[in-house]
């Protein structure tokens, strides 16, 4: 790696105040050239970015651990491969007979890998157990400009699930039921909240229902986050006091909404 521009690992060392001898950072992770042999455990249509995504686990042992509700074993590699969705002349994603996006050109890959002893260099406030993160082009080149600190921040709230946001999908726990009409005050669909702005009286509760294949999480500022919501699952939150409450998806921060209590 001699002759390269300063690596992102150097930035990480500055961010967390580590010693010069630390090896924390994405350079720990080797490009998983055999990723196509991994276990495909989920496919996600990202309406907000017009992407088709595939998620892989490196071994059946990892899948079995998730099904048993256990932490994923040392050596587990999780891979998310991003593709452009094919689009029509109007720029809208093309869908197949099932209503799912049609895969287009590859974009990039993000990887999280777990090894014994990894993570000890990071401060407790954003350490993710023994996980490290890396982003690659599909030719194996490490993305040195990726915001790796954001990976730790995004996964940190999911410590109970071994810091793995897609843990439930690895375990095969995909709720498939579609909620009955009128069950939701806010419907999560196509990676957006609808309606994005809602007004209720003090003391009333608001119910969000996820109809996406992807999990989501309701995170209202100043209030505890919801559990991760799989397709068909709901979260209800009471709002006893007047005010304007901003919220976002805890997994996809670009998804935002407000509840005005008056």
Buried (B, 14 or more C-beta within 10 A) or exposed (E): EEEEEEBBBBBBBEBBEBEEEBEBBBBBBEBBEEBEEBBEBBBBBBBEBBBBBBBBBBBEBBBBBBEEEEBBEEEBBBBBBBBBBBBEEEEEBEBEEEEBBBBBEBBBBBBBBBBEEBBEBBEEEBBBBBBBBBBBEBEEEBBBEBBBBEBBBBBBBBEEBBBBBBBBBBBEEBEEEEBEEEEBBBBBBEBBBEEEEBEBEEEEEBBBBBBBBBBBBBBBEEEEBBEBBBBBBBBEBEBEEEEEBEBBBBBBEEBBBBBEBE
